[in-house]
Amino acid sequence: MATPFSWTLFRNYLKIQYPDGPELLLYKASPFVGWMEKDTDFEGDSYQVNPLVNGIRSSNDFATALDERNTPSTPRFNVTVADMFSIGTIANKAIAACRSSKGGIKKAVTAMVDAGYYGFGRNLAYQVWGSGSGSIGRDNAAWVTPATSITLLTPEDACKFEVGMRLQSSATDGTGVVKPGFIEVASISRQTGVATFTASPDVGIPTFALSDFLFPAGNYANALTGVLAWVPPVLLAAPFYGVVRTADADRLGGIRFTGAGPIEEQVIDAEALGVTAGGQFDTLWMHPKRISALKKNIHGKAFYMTEPKTSVSGKKMNGDTAKIAYQGFVFAGDYGPITVMSDLTMPYAYGLLTKRGTWKLISMKELPHFDVQAGDKFLTEAAQDGKQFRLIGYPQVVCERPLDNVLITWA
């Protein structure tokens, strides 16, 4: 006769299955996250980034060099971390229904906890590319009340939407105010970019309007400062983490390139612009549809070289090192091979020519980690019959050398 699965055994299995946090779930959600360097030991009020803008002035004449002595310019970005949470509940009845077999235990634990990691990973995946606004898409201005569906301005943004997701909206992309109310996604077409809601958007958000930006609940102007914050399409004079970047836009805010002509020519021209400004590059990130166009155009041409796999290794878990490989192809660059990589959640309008090592994902403790109270990863729900777990993280995206980045706006 099977015996009910005890709470003690349940907790022990949890420790084995999730010692710190399965990195692979997050890496699969975002190749760019997997590719970036990680620093989980950050402590303190802010993380300091000090790119070298100019060195000590030099002269061929000793007396002049003596007079020209100066202190190198090293602006200080005071980067602060963001908050991220994924909270779930497992019903006590489901726990009681488990048996002592490993299969039964695994079903009870992984069904909800893996879902928590998935949600955390998807949230992180789009934010590492973003500007900090938190938006995941925009209405294409064709919606007319009382229709329950809208078509996204960029259909490729549909990958960021999930059924059941609650959204807020705003007329601005994280720079104004969020409108009161919420709408809930009933279905999403990832091919056409049509999002259908449980009711007409102006029912959940009375002031919903054409061309509104859409935000997962709680993320408005509250997201990570990702690629489009460090290397924005338009560099503004407003301070960014305490630094006004317009004094030396390339070295403090990256390089911007607007493409023209065949996509392979845009890539070559972007690298030439970046190298001319002093940048060095080893990786080109593109949306899968852009990579498809590039592959078609360059197939069989001389600079199409090979198809290696870029591997990412994480910390050891259960005696093994977490590994995941991403497929890319390589073309010749001025400073060596440049690997072309694909990420579904990167903005379709842009490409990023960059160098590995210039980007870092920092966090306080592991990302994510269980909120452990009194040594327990599960808390007793106060208002319902179940146990609650909380996955939390305090991450931020850091660019150590903006100059080694060209943001390509595709033609």
Solvent accessible surface area in square Angstrom, and as a share of the most:
residue,aa,sasa,rsa
1,M,236,1.06
2,A,59,0.46
3,T,82,0.48
4,P,102,0.64
5,F,9,0.04
6,S,50,0.32
7,W,72,0.25
8,T,87,0.50
9,L,86,0.43
10,F,0,0.00
11,R,83,0.30
12,N,66,0.34
13,Y,16,0.06
14,L,3,0.02
15,K,109,0.46
16,I,110,0.56
17,Q,54,0.24
18,Y,3,0.01
19,P,47,0.29
20,D,63,0.33
21,G,5,0.05
22,P,20,0.12
23,E,26,0.11
24,L,60,0.30
25,L,61,0.30
26,L,8,0.04
27,Y,9,0.03
28,K,135,0.57
29,A,14,0.11
30,S,0,0.00
31,P,24,0.15
32,F,0,0.00
33,V,2,0.01
34,G,0,0.00
35,W,6,0.02
36,M,4,0.02
37,E,81,0.37
38,K,72,0.31
39,D,40,0.21
40,T,40,0.23
41,D,119,0.62
42,F,16,0.07
43,E,147,0.66
44,G,52,0.50
45,D,129,0.67
46,S,24,0.15
47,Y,34,0.13
48,Q,76,0.34
49,V,1,0.00
50,N,72,0.37
51,P,11,0.07
52,L,111,0.55
53,V,15,0.09
54,N,57,0.29
55,G,37,0.36
56,I,115,0.58
57,R,123,0.45
58,S,106,0.68
59,S,39,0.25
60,N,169,0.86
61,D,73,0.38
62,F,160,0.67
63,A,60,0.47
64,T,59,0.34
65,A,31,0.24
66,L,80,0.40
67,D,120,0.62
68,E,65,0.29
69,R,170,0.62
70,N,32,0.17
71,T,118,0.68
72,P,48,0.30
73,S,42,0.27
74,T,69,0.40
75,P,30,0.19
76,R,144,0.52
77,F,0,0.00
78,N,61,0.31
79,V,0,0.00
80,T,64,0.37
81,V,37,0.21
82,A,17,0.13
83,D,84,0.43
84,M,8,0.03
85,F,112,0.47
86,S,19,0.12
87,I,103,0.52
88,G,11,0.11
89,T,37,0.22
90,I,5,0.03
91,A,50,0.39
92,N,41,0.21
93,K,165,0.70
94,A,46,0.35
95,I,13,0.07
96,A,59,0.46
97,A,65,0.51
98,C,9,0.06
99,R,105,0.38
100,S,68,0.44
101,S,65,0.42
102,K,143,0.61
103,G,41,0.39
104,G,21,0.20
105,I,16,0.08
106,K,96,0.40
107,K,155,0.66
108,A,13,0.10
109,V,0,0.00
110,T,18,0.10
111,A,70,0.54
112,M,73,0.33
113,V,0,0.00
114,D,51,0.26
115,A,55,0.42
116,G,9,0.09
117,Y,0,0.00
118,Y,112,0.43
119,G,35,0.34
120,F,3,0.01
121,G,1,0.01
122,R,42,0.15
123,N,38,0.19
124,L,1,0.01
125,A,0,0.00
126,Y,16,0.06
127,Q,7,0.03
128,V,0,0.00
129,W,3,0.01
130,G,20,0.20
131,S,53,0.34
132,G,14,0.13
133,S,12,0.07
134,G,5,0.04
135,S,28,0.18
136,I,2,0.01
137,G,7,0.07
138,R,79,0.29
139,D,1,0.01
140,N,48,0.25
141,A,48,0.37
142,A,69,0.54
143,W,20,0.07
144,V,109,0.63
145,T,70,0.40
146,P,110,0.69
147,A,47,0.36
148,T,54,0.31
149,S,38,0.25
150,I,4,0.02
151,T,47,0.27
152,L,2,0.01
153,L,102,0.51
154,T,41,0.24
155,P,48,0.30
156,E,31,0.14
157,D,21,0.11
158,A,1,0.00
159,C,18,0.11
160,K,30,0.13
161,F,0,0.00
162,E,48,0.21
163,V,100,0.57
164,G,38,0.37
165,M,41,0.18
166,R,118,0.43
167,L,0,0.00
168,Q,24,0.11
169,S,0,0.00
170,S,1,0.00
171,A,67,0.52
172,T,53,0.31
173,D,53,0.27
174,G,16,0.15
175,T,122,0.71
176,G,41,0.39
177,V,123,0.71
178,V,50,0.29
179,K,30,0.13
180,P,100,0.63
181,G,24,0.23
182,F,75,0.31
183,I,9,0.05
184,E,70,0.31
185,V,1,0.01
186,A,44,0.34
187,S,52,0.33
188,I,26,0.13
189,S,40,0.26
190,R,112,0.41
191,Q,156,0.69
192,T,77,0.45
193,G,0,0.00
194,V,50,0.28
195,A,0,0.00
196,T,35,0.21
197,F,5,0.02
198,T,90,0.52
199,A,40,0.31
200,S,9,0.06
201,P,0,0.00
202,D,43,0.22
203,V,106,0.61
204,G,27,0.26
205,I,0,0.00
206,P,95,0.60
207,T,80,0.46
208,F,11,0.05
209,A,43,0.33
210,L,92,0.46
211,S,33,0.22
212,D,1,0.01
213,F,35,0.14
214,L,0,0.00
215,F,0,0.00
216,P,14,0.09
217,A,41,0.31
218,G,50,0.48
219,N,20,0.10
220,Y,32,0.12
221,A,56,0.44
222,N,98,0.50
223,A,13,0.10
224,L,0,0.00
225,T,24,0.14
226,G,0,0.00
227,V,1,0.01
228,L,27,0.13
229,A,9,0.07
230,W,0,0.00
231,V,0,0.00
232,P,14,0.09
233,P,53,0.33
234,V,105,0.60
235,L,30,0.15
236,L,119,0.59
237,A,69,0.54
238,A,63,0.49
239,P,93,0.58
240,F,25,0.11
241,Y,45,0.17
242,G,64,0.62
243,V,11,0.06
244,V,73,0.42
245,R,15,0.05
246,T,64,0.37
247,A,98,0.76
248,D,42,0.22
249,A,36,0.28
250,D,53,0.27
251,R,92,0.34
252,L,6,0.03
253,G,0,0.00
254,G,0,0.00
255,I,6,0.03
256,R,64,0.23
257,F,33,0.14
258,T,107,0.62
259,G,8,0.07
260,A,72,0.56
261,G,48,0.46
262,P,62,0.39
263,I,15,0.08
264,E,17,0.08
265,E,86,0.39
266,Q,8,0.03
267,V,2,0.01
268,I,83,0.42
269,D,67,0.35
270,A,0,0.00
271,E,13,0.06
272,A,53,0.41
273,L,72,0.36
274,G,0,0.00
275,V,32,0.19
276,T,117,0.68
277,A,32,0.25
278,G,36,0.34
279,G,0,0.00
280,Q,66,0.29
281,F,8,0.03
282,D,46,0.24
283,T,6,0.04
284,L,0,0.00
285,W,0,0.00
286,M,0,0.00
287,H,5,0.02
288,P,47,0.30
289,K,108,0.46
290,R,42,0.15
291,I,15,0.08
292,S,46,0.30
293,A,42,0.32
294,L,2,0.01
295,K,89,0.38
296,K,156,0.66
297,N,60,0.31
298,I,0,0.00
299,H,144,0.64
300,G,69,0.67
301,K,96,0.41
302,A,108,0.84
303,F,46,0.19
304,Y,60,0.23
305,M,103,0.46
306,T,69,0.40
307,E,88,0.39
308,P,50,0.31
309,K,138,0.59
310,T,27,0.16
311,S,69,0.44
312,V,8,0.04
313,S,67,0.43
314,G,18,0.17
315,K,56,0.24
316,K,149,0.63
317,M,33,0.15
318,N,106,0.54
319,G,65,0.62
320,D,101,0.52
321,T,45,0.26
322,A,10,0.08
323,K,133,0.57
324,I,26,0.13
325,A,50,0.39
326,Y,20,0.08
327,Q,94,0.42
328,G,6,0.06
329,F,3,0.01
330,V,9,0.05
331,F,4,0.02
332,A,66,0.51
333,G,17,0.17
334,D,97,0.50
335,Y,127,0.48
336,G,28,0.27
337,P,84,0.53
338,I,1,0.00
339,T,24,0.14
340,V,0,0.00
341,M,1,0.01
342,S,37,0.24
343,D,1,0.01
344,L,89,0.44
345,T,1,0.01
346,M,4,0.02
347,P,24,0.15
348,Y,58,0.22
349,A,46,0.36
350,Y,38,0.14
351,G,0,0.00
352,L,1,0.00
353,L,0,0.00
354,T,0,0.00
355,K,69,0.29
356,R,93,0.34
357,G,31,0.30
358,T,7,0.04
359,W,1,0.00
360,K,36,0.15
361,L,6,0.03
362,I,0,0.00
363,S,2,0.01
364,M,56,0.25
365,K,127,0.54
366,E,48,0.22
367,L,25,0.12
368,P,2,0.01
369,H,16,0.07
370,F,9,0.04
371,D,30,0.15
372,V,74,0.43
373,Q,87,0.38
374,A,115,0.89
375,G,53,0.51
376,D,26,0.13
377,K,31,0.13
378,F,6,0.03
379,L,30,0.15
380,T,104,0.60
381,E,27,0.12
382,A,111,0.86
383,A,102,0.79
384,Q,113,0.50
385,D,100,0.52
386,G,0,0.00
387,K,36,0.15
388,Q,27,0.12
389,F,1,0.00
390,R,82,0.30
391,L,0,0.00
392,I,20,0.10
393,G,0,0.00
394,Y,60,0.23
395,P,0,0.00
396,Q,7,0.03
397,V,0,0.00
398,V,0,0.00
399,C,0,0.00
400,E,55,0.24
401,R,99,0.36
402,P,1,0.00
403,L,11,0.06
404,D,4,0.02
405,N,0,0.00
406,V,0,0.00
407,L,3,0.02
408,I,0,0.00
409,T,46,0.27
410,W,18,0.06
411,A,83,0.64
